[in-house]
Amino acid sequence: MRQPYYDSILLIERLHRHFLEVLKIELDRLGMQDINNVQSLILYNIGDDELTVGELTARGYYLGSNVSYNVKKMHENGYLTQERSTHDRRSVRVRLSDKGLKLRDRISELFSRQVDALDKSGLSAEELTRANETMRTLERFWTSSLSYGAYASSGPL
């Protein structure tokens, strides 16, 4: 079990890096140099919603300080609009600007092309569903490990 578990950890990380590289190539193809792949993924995940940085962090599982920096850069480059909450002046809500919405639509088109290509590659929706179920089980395992310390080491590293 140790080796398959370790292999899964490495594969998840590698898949994420490959996906970010796919986004980078698409941004390069579109001639967009004022946003990076991580920012474009955050932008895509905001979608039509209006969120605080905290909500975005909770929803997308991004690191808070990185989200704050990336939100600031996307705002500076015109992809996001920001508005202070009327109820809590410390809280800033962000949403996509017209420029952000256009990029979100382009990323959505990329995903559609990828889905079509996956369909033709022989990878079925059922296989992806099973893989997602396995990853969700692993996510629940890691979440419970964090929440309860149930699997914490018995001593110092």
C-alpha positions as CSV (number, residue, x, y, z in Angstrom):
1,M,0.0,0.0,0.0
2,R,2.9,2.4,0.7
3,Q,4.1,2.6,-2.9
4,P,0.7,3.0,-4.5
5,Y,-0.1,5.8,-2.0
6,Y,3.2,7.6,-2.7
7,D,2.6,7.1,-6.4
8,S,-0.8,8.7,-6.1
9,I,0.6,11.7,-4.3
10,L,3.2,12.3,-7.0
11,L,0.7,11.7,-9.8
12,I,-1.8,14.2,-8.4
13,E,0.9,16.9,-8.1
14,R,2.3,16.1,-11.6
15,L,-1.2,16.2,-13.1
16,H,-1.8,19.6,-11.6
17,R,1.4,21.0,-13.0
18,H,0.6,19.5,-16.4
19,F,-2.8,21.1,-16.4
20,L,-1.3,24.5,-15.4
21,E,1.1,24.1,-18.4
22,V,-1.9,23.5,-20.7
23,L,-3.4,26.8,-19.4
24,K,-0.1,28.6,-19.9
25,I,0.1,27.3,-23.5
26,E,-3.5,28.5,-24.2
27,L,-2.7,32.0,-22.7
28,D,0.4,32.2,-24.9
29,R,-1.7,31.1,-27.9
30,L,-4.1,33.9,-27.1
31,G,-1.2,36.4,-26.8
32,M,-2.1,37.1,-23.1
33,Q,0.9,38.1,-21.2
34,D,-0.7,40.1,-18.4
35,I,-2.1,37.1,-16.6
36,N,-0.5,33.8,-15.6
37,N,-1.9,30.2,-15.6
38,V,-2.7,30.1,-11.8
39,Q,-4.5,33.5,-12.0
40,S,-6.5,32.3,-15.0
41,L,-7.6,29.2,-13.1
42,I,-8.7,31.4,-10.2
43,L,-10.5,33.7,-12.6
44,Y,-12.3,30.7,-14.2
45,N,-13.3,29.4,-10.7
46,I,-14.8,32.8,-9.8
47,G,-17.1,32.5,-12.8
48,D,-20.2,34.5,-12.5
49,D,-20.0,34.8,-8.7
50,E,-19.0,37.7,-6.5
51,L,-16.7,36.5,-3.7
52,T,-14.4,37.6,-1.0
53,V,-10.8,36.4,-1.0
54,G,-11.7,34.2,1.9
55,E,-14.6,32.6,0.1
56,L,-12.4,32.1,-3.0
57,T,-9.7,30.5,-0.8
58,A,-12.3,28.2,0.8
59,R,-13.9,27.3,-2.6
60,G,-10.7,26.8,-4.6
61,Y,-8.4,25.5,-2.0
62,Y,-5.8,28.2,-2.8
63,L,-3.4,29.5,-0.3
64,G,-4.7,32.8,1.2
65,S,-1.7,35.0,0.7
66,N,-1.3,33.7,-2.9
67,V,-4.9,34.4,-3.6
68,S,-4.6,37.9,-2.2
69,Y,-1.6,38.7,-4.4
70,N,-3.2,37.1,-7.5
71,V,-6.5,39.0,-7.0
72,K,-4.5,42.2,-6.7
73,K,-2.6,41.5,-9.9
74,M,-5.8,40.5,-11.8
75,H,-7.5,43.7,-10.6
76,E,-4.5,45.8,-11.7
77,N,-4.6,44.2,-15.1
78,G,-8.4,44.7,-15.5
79,Y,-9.6,41.1,-15.1
80,L,-11.5,41.7,-11.8
81,T,-13.5,44.5,-10.2
82,Q,-13.4,45.0,-6.5
83,E,-15.9,46.5,-4.2
84,R,-15.8,47.0,-0.4
85,S,-18.6,45.3,1.5
86,T,-21.2,47.7,2.8
87,H,-21.6,45.6,5.9
88,D,-17.9,44.9,6.7
89,R,-15.5,47.6,5.4
90,R,-12.6,45.2,5.9
91,S,-14.0,42.8,3.4
92,V,-13.6,43.2,-0.4
93,R,-15.8,41.4,-2.9
94,V,-14.4,40.6,-6.3
95,R,-16.1,39.7,-9.6
96,L,-15.0,39.3,-13.2
97,S,-14.8,42.4,-15.3
98,D,-15.8,42.3,-19.0
99,K,-12.1,41.4,-19.8
100,G,-12.2,38.7,-17.2
101,L,-15.5,37.3,-18.6
102,K,-14.0,37.1,-22.1
103,L,-11.0,35.2,-20.8
104,R,-13.3,32.9,-18.8
105,D,-15.2,32.2,-22.0
106,R,-11.9,31.4,-23.8
107,I,-10.9,29.0,-21.1
108,S,-14.3,27.4,-21.2
109,E,-13.8,26.9,-25.0
110,L,-10.4,25.2,-24.2
111,F,-12.2,22.8,-21.8
112,S,-14.8,22.0,-24.4
113,R,-12.1,21.2,-27.0
114,Q,-10.4,19.0,-24.4
115,V,-13.6,17.2,-23.6
116,D,-14.1,16.5,-27.3
117,A,-10.5,15.2,-27.5
118,L,-10.9,13.1,-24.4
119,D,-14.0,11.6,-25.9
120,K,-12.1,10.6,-29.0
121,S,-9.1,9.3,-27.0
122,G,-11.0,6.4,-25.6
123,L,-11.1,7.7,-22.0
124,S,-14.8,7.3,-20.9
125,A,-16.9,9.4,-18.7
126,E,-17.3,6.3,-16.4
127,E,-13.5,6.0,-16.1
128,L,-13.2,9.7,-15.1
129,T,-16.0,9.3,-12.7
130,R,-14.3,6.4,-11.0
131,A,-11.0,8.3,-10.8
132,N,-12.8,11.3,-9.3
133,E,-14.5,9.1,-6.7
134,T,-11.0,7.7,-5.7
135,M,-9.6,11.2,-5.5
136,R,-12.5,12.4,-3.4
137,T,-12.0,9.4,-1.0
138,L,-8.3,10.4,-0.7
139,E,-9.4,14.1,-0.1
140,R,-11.7,13.0,2.7
141,F,-8.9,10.9,4.2
142,W,-6.5,13.9,4.1
143,T,-9.2,16.2,5.5
144,S,-10.0,13.9,8.4
145,S,-6.2,13.6,9.0
146,L,-6.0,17.4,9.3
147,S,-9.2,17.7,11.3
148,Y,-8.7,15.0,13.9
149,G,-4.9,14.4,13.8
150,A,-5.9,10.7,13.6
151,Y,-3.0,9.8,11.3
152,A,-0.4,12.2,12.7
153,S,3.0,10.7,13.4
154,S,3.7,9.4,16.8
155,G,6.9,11.3,17.1
156,P,9.1,14.0,15.7
157,L,10.3,13.7,12.1
